[in-house]
Amino acid sequence: MSEINIRRKHGKSLPEARKAAEHLASELEDDLDMSYSWDGDVLHFERTGVKGQLTLDKTDVAIDIKLGFLFSAFKPTIEKEVHKFFDENFPV
């Protein structure tokens, strides 16, 4: 099993950060058929072969993704897309 762990400052209010995270969740659901749910300020998402969570606090956003065997080959591409999303939605 392969993992992706990224943490960075978000420079937004918590409601703004949650709105950006909800945008990510919506894209994951639409594009990759992932299901998601919120537990406080933690967004859990999953589909067959991928499971993860995005955690928000007042200053930081963190994403932890576990990739199953088949998805581990796509780790560099997925990691690149996460950084791109963070750059666009959580600029410092």
Secondary structure, DSSP 8 states (H G I E B T S, - for coil): -EEEEEEEE--S-HHHHHHHHHHHHHHHHHHH--EEEEETTEEEEEETTEEEEEEE-SSEEEEEEEE-HHHHTTHHHHHHHHHHHHHHHS--
